Amino acid sequence: MNRTLFALKKELFKLAHRKKYIVFILIGAAVSMVRWGGSALIARITDGQIAVKTNMTLEMLPFAVEVLVPIIMFIAAADLFTHEFSADTLKMCMMQPVSRFKLLTAKAAAVVITGAASLMVMYIVNIVIQLLSGGSLAQAPVTLLAYIIDILPLIGIAFLGILINVCLKGSASAMLLCLAVYAAMKYLGLYVAGSESFLFTASAKLHIMILGQALPMRILMYKMGILFGSILILYSLSYIIFDKKNV
Amino acid sequence: MIRISGLTKLYKNKRGIRNISLTVKTGDILGLLGPNGSGKTTLMKAMLSLIREDSGTIEVDGKALHENFEEIMTKTGALIESPAIYKDLTAYQNLKLAARSRGDISDIDRILKVVHLEQYRNDKAGRFSLGMKQRLGLAAALMGSPEIVILDEPVNGLDIEGVVEIREYIKSMNEKYNTTFVISSHIASEIEKLSTQTAVIYDGELVSLDSTQHIMSLYPSMEDYFLEKVHERRGGI
């Protein structure tokens, strides 16, 4: 456990020194600002006839969970796997006294933590914008709970990115494939009706199932089963390939 | 003691190493001599579990490498091919990432002095010259005075002064801590000056293994020994 934590600390250290994650958070903040600005503009144009007073932090959650954070996690996965492979630094990781299983776990944990931290930063950014725009913070605790619940499906998306990255050697191709596969899974239902519910990506807005709707426990368990089963499969496949990797 | 038995690793192009068996005693400096592409790096990578062998075994102090990987790697430092360096991090940060244990981190400043990089401690490694990168890679391998050190072409890119300094440091570490070294080179004179045992690898096979002292008592130079062994091998094909 100590060795895994030591390795995790190193992986987080590497990611913390990359400025691009801050850029993506700023993009997320800009989107939130545009949304708030748009609402304020509509209110002004219609002289207050159409005033959009909603829980903006909660409304920005799908954007964060389905678009922004998956992209950040795919980049983190590329940074820790394919980029390290092409930059020849993966051998330094593999020469550490940490088994490949522990190394994969540390790298995967670093990707998930990066995604979760980005989501939490987005929560704070949106809360601040909501506060500055005169919105109410009455729903802030429940909204925070929604953000925390939505970290769970992000674990599945992180492992999807990790699996693709352990299979490929180039970070650009891995990133493109991650986005293509994620988009295909996310919008599979557009082509094959109902099919997306068999995939873990259907649980992306998990907070709606848990907080918003009174779903029967059986259906909720079914959804959670697909999610955690998918994570287990993606983790196992990633390990099998990573363990055989020659560097 | 490192014991390698029947080690074979062939890549898709059928190059690699075939049925290599050798033993490196504790405190020995084994020099691996061979032309480019002969399999020296493949052998070293297998000794570090960076590649998965097709067959054969590697044991360190009687313990199988794969089953005792963490324990063995705790006492093993290595530099393989070009140094693994994070260009956007400083020399100190790079060594922090290369540390095998928390104890190694306290050794960083000492080892930076050994490789004469102490004044570049907080400079980004991406701006380093080839020689400086090589020194940083060597620092990562030698940090914490590991019991076993595996160095692939360690003096690559170093100036004459650097070559002599590193050679002297390897010798002093070997004498002081009884460190076992496995060092590869395609420069015969370098192996002659450093090693206690010399192995010649050619076309993925171990052609000969003998004590350097014995070799030097029979041949005028390591170069002559190497050329004879290679010609013998070629003649046998």
Contacts between the chains, C-beta under 8 A, distances in Angstrom:
chain1	res1	chain2	res2	distance
A	3	B	70	6.5
A	6	B	101	7.8
A	6	B	102	7.1
A	10	B	96	7.9
A	10	B	97	5.3
A	13	B	93	7.7
A	13	B	96	7.6
A	13	B	97	6.9
A	14	B	86	6.9
A	14	B	89	7.9
A	14	B	97	7.1
A	17	B	88	6.1
A	17	B	89	6.2
A	17	B	93	7.7
A	18	B	88	7.6
A	87	B	86	7.8
A	87	B	87	7.7
A	88	B	81	7.4
A	88	B	82	6.2
A	88	B	84	5.7
A	89	B	84	4.6
A	89	B	85	7.1
A	89	B	86	5.9
A	90	B	84	7.9
A	91	B	50	5.6
A	91	B	80	6.1
A	91	B	84	5.4
A	92	B	84	3.7
A	92	B	97	6.9
A	92	B	98	5.8
A	92	B	140	7.4
A	94	B	48	7.7
A	94	B	49	7.3
A	94	B	50	5.7
A	95	B	48	5.7
A	95	B	50	7.1
A	95	B	73	6.6
A	95	B	76	7.7
A	95	B	78	5.4
A	95	B	80	7.7
A	96	B	73	6.7
A	96	B	100	6.3
A	97	B	69	7.5
A	97	B	70	4.6
A	97	B	71	7.4
A	97	B	72	7.8
A	97	B	73	3.8
A	97	B	74	4.2
A	97	B	100	5.4
A	97	B	101	7.3
A	98	B	70	6.5
A	98	B	73	7.9
A	99	B	69	5.7
A	99	B	70	5.9
A	244	B	52	6.0
A	246	B	45	7.7
A	246	B	50	7.0
A	246	B	51	4.2
A	246	B	52	6.6
A	247	B	45	7.7
A	247	B	50	5.1
A	247	B	51	7.3
